[in-house]
Amino acid sequence: MAPKSKRSLQDVVGKETYSVWVDMLRTLVPNGRTHRLSVVVAGMLQYALEVAESDTQEPSVAKSLIDSVETSDPDEIKSMLHDVVTRLFIDAGVTYERTAKSGEHYSIADEVCDEYIRWFDYPWD
């Protein structure tokens, strides 16, 4: 088993904001719909990107957020941010792994990354 990442969005948004996010997820995730939860958490990533300091040093969560908008490769973006998304769920004490009625396994964390990547993709533009 790979060691769990210690990288956290708290390093970017601060303890108070991060605590609110963790409390929100602790309440919302158990009975929440993935397609709604993924947008909420992708919004958290967008907020963290906006408040990230641009003069950050490598490797940091802020640097990963900033670098994520400089690439168009979805797999690269996921590799930059997936660990901080999963850390958020772990800190909230909720699981991000789910099983569909059909028996297929999927990850809310993966869906969060997909929503973050498509944040500015508007079909009407």
VOSE-336562 format. One record per atom (N, C-alpha, C): x, z, y; residue in one letter. Coordinates in steps of 0.02 Angstrom, whole numbers, plus 50000, padded with zeros to 5 digits. Layout:
N
XZYA...
REM end
This chain:
125
500425000049941M500005000050000M500445000050062M500284995650109A500674995050171A500555001250215A501065003350251P500975009150296P500475007450351P500075012450369K499575011350422K499915010950490K499665006450531S499945005450598S499795011450642S500265013050684K500165018350733K499995015450801K500005008750807R499845005550871R499105006750887R498975008750948S498305010550967S498125007851036S497495006051044L497245003951110L497275009651160L497325015751135Q497385021551180Q497995020851224Q498515017551199D499125016551239D498995012251300D498465008251299V498305003751354V497755006551398V497225009151367V496625011151406V496615018551423V497055022451393G497075029551407G496655033551358G496805040051357K496495044551308K495735045251318K495525045751381E494815046951395E494385040951374E494575035051394T494195029051376T494215028051300T494795028851270Y494855027951198Y494415032851161Y494385039051184S493965044051151S493225042151153S493015039351210V492325036951216V492195031351166V492665026651161W492585021151114W492545023551042W492975028351024V492985031150957V492315034550943V492065038350990D491415041750981D490845036550974D490875031251014M490365026051009M490365022950939M490955021250914L490995018050848L490785022850793L490955029150800R490765034150750R490005034350743R489655033350799T488925033550798T488625026850779T488895021350805L488595014750796L488735011250730L489335012050704V489545008050646V489145009450582V489015015650564P488685016650499P488045012650489P487635011950539N487005008250531N486995001850573N487555000050603G487584994350647G487664987750611G487424982550643R487494975750617R488174972950639R488514969750593T489184967250606T489194962450665T488704957950669H488714953050723H488624956250792H488344962250794R488284965850858R488894970150871R489124973550820L489714977850826L490324973850845L490394967950817S490994963950830S491034961850903S490464960550934V490464958751005V490644964851048V490394970651030V490544976751068V491304978051066V491594977851007V492314979351001V492734973751032V492514967451026A492874962051060A492864963151136A492304965851161G492274967551232G492764973051250G492864977751205M493374982951216M494064979751221M494204974851178L494844971351181L494924967551247L494384964451270Q494404960851333Q494544965751391Q494224971451389Y494354976551440Y495094978751438Y495344980151378A496044982251370A496514976851396A496354970551384L496764965151410L496774965251486L496204966451517E496164966551590E496574972251621E496614977851587V496974983551616V497694984151590V497894979651545A498574979751517A499084978151572A499614981851573E500154980751621E500554974651599E500664970051644S501004963751626S501754964551617S502034970051640D502754970951633D502924975351573D502504975051522T502604979251463T503204976951422T503464981451384Q504034979951342Q503804978451271Q504214974851234E504054973251165E504234979151121E503944980151064P503284977951046P502774983151068P502274981251101S501754985851123S501074982651115S500564986751117V499884984151112V499734979851174V499944982151232A499824978251293A500154971451288A500754971151263K501114964751255K500744960351206K500494963151152S500114959251104S499484956351135S499134960351175L498534957851209L498704952151256L499214953051296I499414947951344I499644941551307I500024942451254D500254936651216D499674933051181D499154936851164S498584933851128S498234928351168S498264928751234V497924923651274V498384917751288V499004918251266E499484912851277E499564908351216E499164909551164T499184905351105T498484903051088T498444897351056S497784894851034S497704895350959S498194898250925D498174898850852D497794905250832D497194904550805P496794910450787P497154915150738P497524912350690D497884916650643D498424920750677D498754917850726E499264921450763E498954927050804E498384925650835I498034930750875I497824936450830I497544934850772K497334940150725K497934944350703K498504941050691S499094944950670S499344949550725S499224947750788M499434951850844M498994957950854M498344957250838L497864962450858L497504965950801L497534963250741H497134965950686H497294973350674H497934975250678D498114982150664D497824987050716D497774984950779V497504989550829V496744989950822V496434984650800V495704984850787V495554989450728V495934988650675T495814993050617T495975000250634T496485001450676R496645008250697R496055011450734R495715007550775L495125010050811L494585012450763L494455008450711F493955010550661F494195016650622F494825016750604I495105022450567I495055028850609I495235028250674D495185034150718D494475036550726D493995031950721A493285033850725A493035036650660A493425036050607G493225038650542G492685034550508G492675028050524V492175023550494V492525017750460V492195014950412T492485009350375T492335002750410T492814998350408Y492714991650436Y492624986550380Y492674988650318E492574984250261E491844984950239E491534979250225R490834979250204R490734974350147R490154974950115T489954970350062T489264967650079T489204961050080A488564957850094A488094958750034A487454957450044K486974957949990K487164953349932K487494947849948S487704943049897S488304945549857S488594951149878G489174953949843G489834951949874G489814947749925E490424945449958E490694950950004E491354952149999H491684957050041H491894953850107H491814957550162Y492034955050227Y492244961050270Y492534959350327S492824964550370S492544963950441S492294969550467I492074969650536I492684968250581I493264970850562A493874969750602A494034962350608A493944958550554D494044951250558D493544948050605D492924950250601E492404947550645E492544949250718E492814955150731V493014957050799V493534952250826V494034950850786C494554946150807C494264939250821C493804937050778D493484930550789D493094930450855D492734935750869E492354936150932E492824936250992E493364939950986Y493854940251040Y494154933351054Y494314929751001I494594923051007I494104918251041I493464918951024R492954914451051R492604917051114R492874922251144W492544925751200W492324920951255W492724916051271F492554911551326F492304904651303F492144904151239D491874897951212D491114897751222D490894894351273Y490184893751286Y489944886851265Y489444886451223P489224879851200P488924875551256P488714878651309W488404874851364W488904872351414W489544874251407D490074871751453D490344865051430D
REM end
